[in-house]
Amino acid sequence: MQLERLHIEKFRNFSSSQLEFAPQVNLICGANGSGKTSLLEAIYCLGFGRSFRTHQIKQVVQDDQDAFTLFAKLVAPVVGSDECDTHKIGYRRFRNGEAQIKVDGEIERRFAALARLIPVQLITPESVELITGGPKLRRQFLDWGLFHVEQSFYPMWTSYVRLLKQRNALLRQGQHQRQDGVYWDQQLAVAGEQVAEARVAYVESLNGLLNDYCRLFLPQYDFKFKLNHGWARDEHSLLDGLQARLENDRKQGFTSSGPHKAEWQIRVDGVDARERLSRGQLKLLVSALRLVQSQDYKLKRGQSCIVLVDDLPAELDVENQHKMCRALQQSGSQVFITAIDENKIKSHFSDTETQLFHVEHGTILSNE
C-alpha cells in the first residue's frame, strides 16, 4: 500500500496542505516545533483513527475549529497482476470525538474498514515503551498483526471480549453461581483458546524474521521470544485456569486468567531485554520488531505497510543510522522519516528515490 496524495485541513498547525509523496522514501525536515511530527501524526490517524501523541482529540483539531479532515489517495498493487487498485478515502474527526469515514465515496460506520486499507507502522523515540512498558503494549503489537493478516481474528477477539465482560459483570455482582458460571466459563474458555492459538501461530511465523533482523541490528546478542498464554503452565487449558482461580476472581470481581493477561517475553542473553539493553539498543530492537511485522504483512498479503519514523537520528550513532536506513530501503515499504538536519539523513539514501519536504510554521514545501 502506498499513500500517493494527502490533503490535510485544520490538523494541528496545518490549516490546509496538499501533498504528493514518493513511493519509496519521503524525508520531512524542519526545526523543533515546526510541525514535521504532525505530518506523521496525520498519516497515523488514517491507519489508527487516533493520534500517537495524545488521547485528547481536541488537542489535534485546530483552535476555533470543529473538526480536522484528511483526504487521501491510496495505490495498492493487485497480487498476481501488473495493475494497481486505487482508493480515495476521507476521514473527519470532530472535537467531540465523533467521526465520519468514507471509502471510495461510500460511508463506513466502523473504522476497521479504513484501518485494513492503511497498515501503518510507527517508530519514534518513545516506541521503546513497547519493550519497557507493560504487557498490554506487547499484546496490542501481536493483535495488530493478526488483525491485518488473519481475517478471522477480529470477530474471534470481539467474541472473547464480549464473553469476558459478561463473566466480569457476574463476578462483580456476586452472581457467578455454579450452573450459570460453568456455562460462561466454558464459553469463555473456548473463545480464549482460539485467540491464544492464533497468537501462537502468529509468533511462530515471526520468529525466523525476528532472528534475521536482530542479527542485523544487534549481532552481539542472543534473542529469545516467548509467548505466555495468560494462564499457568500446569493448567492445561484455560478452563482449568478459570476454575483454579474462581474463588480469587469472585473476591476481586474480575477474571485473572485468559488471553487478556498474556505476555510476550523478550529476553536477551537470558535476561529481560529491559534490563540488558541501552536506550539506543532498545530503539533498534523496536525497529526490528516493526520491520519484521511489516515484512510478515507483505509476505502474507502481497502488499507493503507504510512506515513512519520520527526523529530517526535520535539515540543512534552514524553506523546504526545507516543500518536502519538500509533496512528501511530494503523493506520495499513507503517510508516517511523526520529529522531536524536533512544532511544527516539524506546521505543514507543517495541511491534511492526520495522526496524532500521542509516544514516551517505549519507550511510544508516540497523540493522537487
The 8 nearest C-alpha neighbors of each residue, nearest first, counted from 0:
[[1, 75, 303, 302, 74, 304, 73, 2],
 [2, 0, 74, 73, 3, 333, 75, 22],
 [1, 3, 73, 4, 72, 74, 20, 0],
 [4, 2, 20, 72, 73, 19, 1, 74],
 [3, 5, 19, 72, 71, 18, 2, 20],
 [6, 4, 71, 18, 70, 17, 7, 19],
 [5, 7, 17, 70, 16, 69, 18, 71],
 [8, 6, 69, 16, 15, 68, 5, 10],
 [7, 9, 15, 68, 14, 10, 67, 69],
 [10, 8, 14, 67, 61, 13, 60, 11],
 [11, 9, 67, 60, 13, 8, 61, 59],
 [10, 12, 59, 61, 13, 60, 9, 37],
 [11, 13, 361, 10, 14, 61, 34, 360],
 [14, 12, 361, 10, 15, 11, 9, 8],
 [15, 13, 9, 8, 12, 10, 16, 361],
 [14, 16, 8, 7, 13, 9, 17, 6],
 [17, 15, 7, 6, 18, 13, 8, 14],
 [16, 18, 6, 5, 7, 15, 19, 4],
 [19, 17, 5, 4, 6, 16, 20, 365],
 [20, 18, 4, 3, 5, 21, 17, 2],
 [21, 19, 3, 4, 22, 18, 25, 354],
 [20, 22, 23, 354, 25, 24, 353, 19],
 [23, 21, 333, 1, 20, 24, 3, 2],
 [22, 24, 333, 21, 334, 352, 332, 353],
 [25, 23, 353, 334, 333, 335, 21, 354],
 [26, 24, 354, 335, 353, 355, 334, 21],
 [27, 25, 355, 336, 337, 335, 356, 354],
 [28, 26, 337, 356, 336, 357, 35, 355],
 [29, 27, 357, 338, 339, 337, 341, 356],
 [28, 30, 339, 358, 357, 33, 359, 35],
 [29, 31, 339, 33, 32, 28, 359, 358],
 [32, 30, 33, 29, 339, 34, 35, 36],
 [31, 33, 34, 30, 35, 360, 29, 36],
 [34, 32, 359, 360, 30, 31, 358, 35],
 [35, 33, 37, 36, 32, 361, 358, 38],
 [34, 36, 37, 38, 358, 33, 27, 29],
 [37, 35, 39, 38, 34, 40, 309, 337],
 [38, 36, 40, 34, 35, 39, 41, 11],
 [37, 39, 41, 40, 36, 35, 42, 34],
 [40, 38, 36, 42, 37, 41, 43, 307],
 [39, 41, 37, 43, 38, 42, 50, 36],
 [40, 42, 44, 38, 43, 39, 37, 45],
 [43, 41, 39, 45, 44, 40, 38, 46],
 [42, 44, 40, 46, 45, 41, 47, 39],
 [45, 43, 48, 49, 47, 41, 42, 46],
 [46, 44, 42, 43, 48, 47, 41, 117],
 [47, 45, 114, 117, 43, 44, 119, 118],
 [48, 46, 44, 49, 45, 43, 114, 50],
 [47, 49, 44, 45, 46, 110, 50, 43],
 [50, 48, 44, 47, 51, 43, 54, 56],
 [49, 51, 52, 44, 53, 40, 43, 54],
 [50, 52, 53, 40, 49, 43, 54, 44],
 [51, 53, 50, 54, 40, 49, 55, 59],
 [54, 52, 55, 50, 51, 56, 58, 59],
 [53, 55, 56, 50, 52, 49, 51, 58],
 [56, 54, 57, 53, 58, 59, 50, 96],
 [55, 57, 59, 58, 94, 54, 96, 60],
 [56, 58, 94, 60, 59, 55, 95, 61],
 [59, 57, 56, 60, 55, 53, 61, 11],
 [58, 60, 11, 56, 57, 10, 61, 55],
 [61, 59, 10, 57, 67, 66, 58, 11],
 [62, 60, 9, 11, 64, 10, 59, 63],
 [61, 63, 64, 60, 58, 57, 65, 11],
 [62, 64, 61, 65, 60, 66, 9, 94],
 [65, 63, 62, 61, 66, 60, 9, 67],
 [64, 66, 94, 93, 63, 60, 67, 61],
 [67, 65, 93, 92, 94, 60, 64, 91],
 [66, 68, 9, 10, 60, 92, 8, 91],
 [69, 67, 91, 8, 90, 7, 66, 92],
 [68, 70, 7, 90, 89, 6, 91, 8],
 [71, 69, 89, 6, 5, 88, 90, 68],
 [72, 70, 5, 88, 4, 87, 6, 73],
 [71, 73, 87, 4, 3, 86, 2, 88],
 [74, 72, 2, 86, 85, 3, 1, 87],
 [73, 75, 85, 1, 84, 0, 83, 2],
 [74, 76, 0, 84, 83, 1, 85, 77],
 [77, 75, 83, 84, 82, 78, 74, 302],
 [76, 78, 83, 80, 82, 79, 84, 75],
 [77, 79, 80, 301, 76, 302, 81, 300],
 [80, 78, 77, 81, 76, 82, 301, 83],
 [81, 79, 82, 77, 78, 76, 83, 84],
 [80, 82, 83, 77, 79, 76, 78, 84],
 [81, 83, 80, 77, 76, 84, 78, 75],
 [84, 82, 76, 77, 75, 74, 85, 81],
 [83, 85, 75, 74, 76, 77, 86, 82],
 [86, 84, 74, 73, 75, 83, 87, 72],
 [85, 87, 73, 72, 103, 88, 74, 84],
 [88, 86, 72, 103, 71, 102, 73, 85],
 [89, 87, 102, 71, 101, 70, 103, 86],
 [88, 90, 70, 101, 69, 100, 71, 102],
 [89, 91, 100, 69, 68, 99, 70, 101],
 [90, 92, 68, 99, 98, 67, 69, 66],
 [93, 91, 98, 66, 67, 97, 96, 99],
 [94, 92, 66, 97, 96, 95, 65, 98],
 [93, 95, 57, 96, 65, 66, 56, 60],
 [94, 96, 93, 97, 57, 56, 65, 92],
 [97, 95, 93, 94, 92, 98, 56, 57],
 [98, 96, 93, 95, 92, 99, 94, 91],
 [97, 99, 92, 91, 93, 96, 100, 90],
 [98, 100, 91, 90, 92, 101, 97, 106],
 [101, 99, 90, 107, 89, 106, 98, 91],
 [100, 102, 106, 89, 105, 88, 104, 107],
 [103, 101, 88, 105, 104, 87, 106, 89],
 [104, 102, 87, 105, 86, 88, 101, 89],
 [103, 105, 102, 101, 106, 87, 88, 89],
 [106, 104, 101, 102, 103, 107, 100, 88],
 [107, 105, 101, 100, 102, 108, 104, 99],
 [108, 106, 100, 109, 101, 105, 102, 112],
 [107, 109, 106, 110, 100, 99, 112, 101],
 [110, 108, 111, 107, 112, 113, 100, 106],
 [109, 111, 112, 113, 114, 108, 48, 107],
 [110, 112, 114, 109, 113, 115, 116, 47],
 [113, 111, 110, 115, 114, 109, 116, 107],
 [112, 114, 116, 111, 110, 115, 117, 46],
 [113, 115, 46, 111, 117, 116, 112, 47],
 [116, 114, 113, 112, 117, 111, 147, 118],
 [115, 117, 113, 114, 118, 112, 0, 46],
 [116, 118, 46, 114, 115, 119, 113, 45],
 [119, 117, 304, 46, 305, 115, 116, 114],
 [120, 118, 305, 46, 304, 306, 117, 43],
 [119, 121, 306, 307, 305, 289, 304, 118],
 [122, 120, 307, 306, 308, 123, 119, 289],
 [121, 123, 308, 126, 307, 309, 286, 120],
 [124, 122, 309, 126, 125, 308, 121, 310],
 [123, 125, 126, 127, 313, 282, 122, 310],
 [126, 124, 123, 127, 128, 122, 282, 129],
 [127, 125, 123, 128, 124, 122, 129, 285],
 [126, 128, 129, 125, 130, 282, 281, 131],
 [129, 127, 132, 131, 130, 126, 125, 136],
 [128, 130, 127, 136, 132, 126, 131, 137],
 [131, 129, 128, 127, 132, 273, 272, 285],
 [130, 132, 128, 273, 129, 127, 133, 272],
 [133, 131, 128, 130, 129, 134, 136, 127],
 [132, 134, 135, 136, 131, 137, 129, 130],
 [135, 133, 137, 262, 136, 138, 132, 263],
 [134, 136, 138, 137, 133, 139, 262, 260],
 [137, 135, 139, 134, 138, 129, 133, 140],
 [136, 138, 140, 134, 139, 135, 129, 263],
 [139, 137, 135, 141, 140, 136, 142, 134],
 [138, 140, 142, 136, 137, 141, 143, 135],
 [139, 141, 137, 138, 143, 142, 136, 144],
 [142, 140, 138, 144, 139, 143, 145, 137],
 [141, 143, 145, 139, 144, 140, 146, 138],
 [144, 142, 146, 140, 145, 141, 139, 147],
 [143, 145, 147, 142, 141, 146, 148, 140],
 [146, 144, 142, 149, 148, 147, 143, 152],
 [145, 147, 143, 144, 153, 149, 152, 148],
 [146, 148, 144, 145, 149, 115, 143, 150],
 [149, 147, 145, 146, 144, 296, 150, 299],
 [150, 148, 145, 151, 152, 146, 147, 144],
 [149, 151, 152, 148, 146, 153, 147, 145],
 [152, 150, 149, 153, 154, 155, 146, 145],
 [151, 153, 155, 150, 149, 154, 146, 156],
 [152, 154, 156, 155, 146, 151, 157, 150],
 [155, 153, 157, 156, 152, 158, 151, 150],
 [156, 154, 152, 158, 153, 157, 151, 159],
 [155, 157, 159, 153, 158, 154, 152, 160],
 [158, 156, 160, 154, 159, 155, 161, 153],
 [157, 159, 161, 155, 156, 160, 154, 162],
 [158, 160, 156, 162, 190, 157, 161, 191],
 [159, 161, 163, 157, 162, 158, 164, 156],
 [162, 160, 158, 164, 163, 159, 157, 165],
 [163, 161, 165, 159, 164, 160, 187, 166],
 [162, 164, 160, 166, 165, 161, 159, 167],
 [165, 163, 167, 161, 162, 166, 168, 160],
 [164, 166, 162, 168, 163, 167, 161, 169],
 [167, 165, 169, 163, 168, 164, 170, 162],
 [168, 166, 253, 170, 164, 169, 165, 163],
 [167, 169, 165, 171, 166, 170, 164, 172],
 [170, 168, 174, 175, 166, 172, 167, 171],
 [169, 171, 252, 167, 173, 249, 175, 168],
 [172, 170, 252, 168, 173, 169, 167, 253],
 [171, 173, 169, 174, 170, 168, 175, 252],
 [174, 172, 170, 171, 175, 169, 249, 176],
 [175, 173, 169, 172, 176, 170, 171, 180],
 [176, 174, 180, 169, 170, 173, 179, 177],
 [177, 175, 180, 174, 179, 178, 173, 181],
 [176, 178, 180, 179, 181, 175, 182, 174],
 [179, 177, 181, 180, 176, 182, 175, 183],
 [180, 178, 182, 181, 176, 177, 183, 175],
 [179, 181, 175, 177, 176, 183, 182, 178],
 [180, 182, 184, 178, 179, 183, 177, 185],
 [183, 181, 179, 185, 180, 184, 186, 178],
 [182, 184, 186, 180, 185, 181, 187, 179],
 [185, 183, 181, 187, 182, 186, 188, 180],
 [184, 186, 188, 182, 183, 187, 181, 189],
 [185, 187, 183, 189, 188, 184, 182, 190],
 [188, 186, 184, 190, 185, 189, 162, 191],
 [189, 187, 191, 185, 238, 237, 186, 190],
 [188, 190, 186, 192, 191, 187, 185, 193],
 [191, 189, 187, 193, 159, 188, 192, 186],
 [192, 190, 188, 194, 193, 189, 187, 159],
 [191, 193, 195, 194, 189, 190, 196, 188],
 [192, 194, 196, 190, 191, 195, 197, 189],
 [195, 193, 191, 197, 192, 196, 198, 156],
 [196, 194, 192, 198, 197, 193, 228, 258],
 [197, 195, 199, 193, 198, 194, 192, 200],
 [198, 196, 194, 200, 195, 199, 201, 193],
 [197, 199, 201, 195, 196, 200, 202, 194],
 [200, 198, 196, 202, 201, 197, 203, 195],
 [199, 201, 203, 197, 198, 202, 204, 196],
 [200, 202, 198, 204, 203, 199, 197, 205],
 [203, 201, 205, 199, 204, 200, 198, 206],
 [204, 202, 200, 206, 205, 201, 199, 207],
 [203, 205, 201, 202, 206, 200, 207, 295],
 [206, 204, 202, 203, 208, 207, 209, 201],
 [205, 207, 209, 203, 208, 204, 202, 210],
 [208, 206, 210, 209, 205, 211, 204, 203],
 [207, 209, 211, 210, 206, 205, 291, 212],
 [210, 208, 206, 212, 207, 211, 205, 213],
 [209, 211, 213, 207, 208, 212, 214, 206],
 [212, 210, 208, 214, 209, 213, 215, 207],
 [213, 211, 215, 209, 214, 287, 210, 216],
 [212, 214, 210, 216, 215, 217, 211, 209],
 [215, 213, 218, 211, 212, 217, 216, 210],
 [214, 216, 212, 213, 217, 218, 211, 322],
 [215, 217, 213, 214, 218, 212, 283, 322],
 [216, 218, 213, 214, 219, 215, 220, 280],
 [219, 217, 214, 220, 215, 216, 213, 221],
 [218, 220, 217, 221, 214, 216, 213, 268],
 [221, 219, 218, 217, 268, 267, 222, 214],
 [220, 222, 268, 267, 223, 219, 218, 269],
 [223, 221, 267, 266, 220, 268, 224, 265],
 [224, 222, 266, 265, 225, 267, 221, 269],
 [225, 223, 265, 264, 266, 222, 226, 263],
 [224, 226, 264, 263, 223, 227, 265, 266],
 [225, 227, 263, 262, 264, 228, 224, 199],
 [228, 226, 262, 261, 229, 263, 225, 230],
 [229, 227, 261, 230, 258, 195, 226, 262],
 [230, 228, 261, 260, 257, 258, 256, 227],
 [229, 231, 256, 228, 240, 257, 237, 232],
 [232, 230, 234, 233, 229, 240, 235, 228],
 [231, 233, 234, 235, 230, 227, 228, 236],
 [234, 232, 231, 235, 230, 236, 240, 239],
 [235, 233, 231, 232, 239, 240, 236, 230],
 [234, 236, 233, 239, 232, 237, 240, 231],
 [237, 235, 239, 238, 234, 240, 192, 188],
 [236, 238, 240, 188, 239, 241, 257, 230],
 [237, 239, 241, 188, 236, 240, 242, 185],
 [240, 238, 236, 242, 237, 234, 241, 243],
 [239, 241, 237, 243, 238, 242, 234, 230],
 [242, 240, 238, 244, 239, 243, 245, 256],
 [241, 243, 245, 239, 244, 240, 238, 184],
 [244, 242, 240, 241, 245, 239, 246, 234],
 [245, 243, 247, 241, 242, 246, 248, 240],
 [244, 246, 248, 242, 247, 243, 241, 249],
 [247, 245, 249, 248, 244, 250, 243, 242],
 [246, 248, 250, 244, 249, 245, 251, 255],
 [249, 247, 245, 251, 250, 246, 253, 254],
 [250, 248, 246, 252, 170, 247, 251, 245],
 [249, 251, 247, 248, 252, 246, 170, 253],
 [252, 250, 248, 249, 253, 247, 171, 170],
 [251, 253, 171, 170, 249, 248, 250, 167],
 [252, 254, 167, 248, 251, 170, 255, 171],
 [255, 253, 248, 256, 167, 252, 166, 163],
 [254, 256, 253, 248, 257, 260, 244, 241],
 [257, 255, 230, 229, 254, 241, 240, 260],
 [256, 258, 229, 259, 260, 230, 191, 237],
 [259, 257, 261, 229, 260, 228, 191, 195],
 [258, 260, 257, 261, 229, 256, 138, 135],
 [261, 259, 229, 258, 257, 256, 262, 255],
 [262, 260, 229, 228, 258, 227, 259, 257],
 [263, 261, 227, 134, 226, 264, 260, 138],
 [264, 262, 226, 225, 137, 227, 265, 261],
 [263, 265, 225, 224, 262, 226, 266, 271],
 [266, 264, 224, 272, 223, 271, 263, 225],
 [265, 267, 271, 272, 270, 223, 269, 222],
 [266, 268, 222, 270, 269, 272, 221, 271],
 [269, 267, 221, 270, 220, 222, 266, 223],
 [268, 270, 267, 266, 271, 223, 222, 221],
 [271, 269, 266, 267, 268, 272, 275, 274],
 [270, 272, 266, 273, 274, 267, 265, 275],
 [273, 271, 266, 275, 267, 274, 265, 276],
 [274, 272, 271, 131, 275, 276, 130, 281],
 [273, 275, 272, 271, 276, 270, 277, 267],
 [274, 276, 272, 273, 270, 271, 267, 277],
 [277, 275, 280, 272, 281, 274, 273, 278],
 [278, 276, 280, 279, 281, 275, 273, 274],
 [277, 279, 281, 280, 282, 276, 314, 127],
 [278, 280, 314, 282, 281, 277, 315, 283],
 [281, 279, 283, 277, 282, 278, 276, 284],
 [280, 282, 284, 278, 283, 279, 127, 276],
 [281, 283, 279, 285, 280, 284, 127, 286],
 [284, 282, 286, 280, 281, 285, 287, 216],
 [283, 285, 281, 287, 286, 282, 280, 288],
 [286, 284, 288, 282, 287, 283, 281, 127],
 [285, 287, 283, 289, 284, 288, 282, 290],
 [286, 288, 284, 290, 285, 289, 212, 291],
 [289, 287, 285, 291, 286, 290, 292, 284],
 [290, 288, 286, 292, 291, 287, 293, 285],
 [289, 291, 293, 287, 292, 288, 294, 286],
 [292, 290, 294, 288, 293, 289, 208, 287],
 [291, 293, 295, 289, 290, 294, 296, 288],
 [292, 294, 290, 296, 291, 295, 304, 289],
 [295, 293, 297, 291, 296, 292, 290, 298],
 [296, 294, 292, 298, 297, 293, 291, 299],
 [295, 297, 293, 299, 294, 298, 300, 292],
 [296, 298, 302, 301, 303, 294, 300, 295],
 [299, 297, 295, 296, 301, 300, 294, 302],
 [298, 300, 296, 297, 301, 295, 148, 302],
 [301, 299, 297, 302, 296, 298, 148, 303],
 [300, 302, 297, 298, 299, 78, 303, 296],
 [303, 301, 297, 300, 0, 76, 304, 75],
 [304, 302, 297, 332, 0, 305, 293, 331],
 [303, 305, 118, 293, 119, 332, 0, 306],
 [304, 306, 119, 333, 332, 334, 120, 118],
 [305, 307, 120, 334, 119, 121, 304, 333],
 [308, 306, 121, 335, 334, 120, 122, 336],
 [309, 307, 122, 336, 123, 311, 121, 335],
 [308, 310, 123, 337, 311, 336, 122, 307],
 [311, 309, 338, 337, 312, 313, 308, 123],
 [310, 312, 313, 309, 308, 338, 337, 336],
 [313, 311, 315, 310, 320, 314, 338, 316],
 [312, 314, 315, 311, 310, 124, 279, 316],
 [315, 313, 279, 312, 316, 278, 282, 124],
 [316, 314, 312, 313, 319, 320, 279, 317],
 [315, 317, 319, 318, 320, 314, 312, 313],
 [316, 318, 320, 319, 321, 315, 312, 343],
 [319, 317, 321, 320, 316, 322, 315, 323],
 [320, 318, 322, 321, 316, 317, 315, 323],
 [319, 321, 317, 323, 318, 322, 315, 316],
 [320, 322, 324, 318, 319, 323, 347, 325],
 [323, 321, 319, 325, 320, 324, 326, 318],
 [322, 324, 320, 326, 321, 325, 319, 327],
 [325, 323, 327, 321, 326, 322, 328, 320],
 [324, 326, 328, 322, 327, 323, 321, 329],
 [325, 327, 329, 323, 328, 324, 330, 322],
 [328, 326, 324, 330, 325, 329, 323, 334],
 [327, 329, 325, 326, 330, 324, 331, 332],
 [330, 328, 326, 331, 327, 325, 332, 324],
 [331, 329, 327, 332, 328, 326, 294, 290],
 [330, 332, 329, 328, 333, 303, 23, 327],
 [333, 331, 303, 330, 304, 305, 334, 23],
 [332, 334, 23, 305, 22, 24, 1, 306],
 [333, 335, 306, 24, 332, 23, 307, 25],
 [334, 336, 25, 307, 26, 308, 24, 306],
 [337, 335, 308, 26, 309, 27, 307, 25],
 [336, 338, 27, 309, 310, 28, 26, 35],
 [339, 337, 310, 28, 340, 341, 311, 27],
 [338, 340, 29, 28, 30, 341, 31, 337],
 [341, 339, 342, 338, 343, 28, 29, 344],
 [340, 342, 343, 344, 345, 28, 338, 339],
 [341, 343, 345, 344, 340, 346, 339, 347],
 [344, 342, 341, 340, 345, 346, 312, 347],
 [345, 343, 342, 341, 346, 347, 348, 338],
 [344, 346, 342, 347, 348, 341, 343, 349],
 [345, 347, 349, 348, 344, 342, 343, 341],
 [346, 348, 345, 344, 349, 321, 324, 325],
 [349, 347, 351, 346, 350, 345, 324, 344],
 [348, 350, 346, 351, 347, 345, 352, 353],
 [349, 351, 348, 352, 347, 346, 353, 328],
 [352, 350, 348, 349, 353, 24, 328, 23],
 [351, 353, 23, 24, 350, 354, 21, 348],
 [354, 352, 24, 25, 351, 21, 355, 23],
 [353, 355, 25, 21, 26, 24, 356, 20],
 [354, 356, 26, 366, 25, 365, 27, 353],
 [357, 355, 365, 27, 364, 26, 366, 28],
 [356, 358, 28, 364, 29, 363, 27, 365],
 [359, 357, 363, 29, 362, 35, 33, 28],
 [358, 360, 33, 362, 361, 29, 363, 357],
 [361, 359, 33, 362, 358, 34, 12, 32],
 [360, 362, 13, 12, 359, 34, 33, 363],
 [361, 363, 359, 360, 358, 364, 13, 16],
 [364, 362, 358, 357, 356, 359, 361, 365],
 [365, 363, 357, 356, 358, 362, 366, 359],
 [364, 366, 356, 355, 367, 357, 363, 354],
 [367, 365, 355, 356, 364, 354, 357, 353],
 [366, 365, 354, 355, 356, 364, 353, 21]]
